Amino acid sequence: MGPVNLALWLGGIALVAVGYTRARGRWDRYQALKSQEDNVARYEAWRGGVRDRSKTGASTMMEVLRRQAQISAAIAVVGFVLIFAGFAIK
């Protein structure tokens, strides 16, 4: 175990932790907004009204949150790659 391996492991663990914590919060908020939107759609269908499909602030926020969660997940994946690279390098 050399200093390069240790640096890759520590860097990988840090990236996984940062990516996970960032993705978790954004994904939870995205799911809450999606649940609210689904609830409104069910209510509109039950009421018999035509639902306006135009872009809303909530749908824009859902797109932003989904994209941020994807970026954060990619950061965590890079962390996993660094951890595996730390084991692969001799």
N, C-alpha and C positions, 0 to 999 in steps of 0.2 A: 504494500500500500504506500504509494508515493504522495507527494504534495499535490500533484495534478488530480489524482483520484479523489483526494479529500476535498479539493476545491470544487470539482464537478459535483460531488455528492451534496456538499453544503449549498452550492448555487442551485442545484436541482430541487433540493428540499425547500429552499426559500421560494423559488418560483412556483412550486406546487402549492405551498401554503398561501401565497399571495393570490394566485389564480383562483384557488378554491374559494377563499373568503370573498373575493370580488364577485365571482360568478354566482355564488350562493345567494347573496343579497339581491342582486339584480334579477335572478331567475325567480325568486320568491315573489318579488313585486310584479314581475311579468305575469306569473300565474294568477295572482290576485286580480289584476286588471282583466285578464282573459276570463276569469270566472265571473266577474261583474258584467262584462260584455255579453257573455253567454246567458246570464240571468236576464238581462234586458231584452235580448233576442227572444227568449222563451216567453217573457211577459208580453211583448209586442205580438207574438204569434198567437198567444192565448186571447189577447184583446181583439185580434182581428185586424189590426192596423198594418199599414204598409211601413216597413222599417226603412228609414233613410240610410242608404249605404255610402254616403259621402264620408270623406276623411274627417275624423274628429281629433280632438286633442289627446284623448285616451288611446286611439289607434296609433297616433304618431309616437306617443310615449312608449307604447308596446313595441314598436319597431326599434326604437332607440335602446330600450332595455334588452331586447333579444339580441341585438348586435353587440352591445356591451358584454352580455353574458357569453356570447360566442368568442369574443376577443379574450376574455378572461379565461375561458376554457382552453383556448389555444396557448395561453401563457402557461397553464398547468401542464399541458401536453409537452411543451418545450422543457419544462422542469423534469418530467418523467424521462425524456430523451437524454437529458444531461445525467440523470442518475444511472441509467443503463450504460451510457458512455463511460461513466466512472468505473463501472464494473468491467467493461470491455477492454479498456486501456490497461495494458500491463506495465 
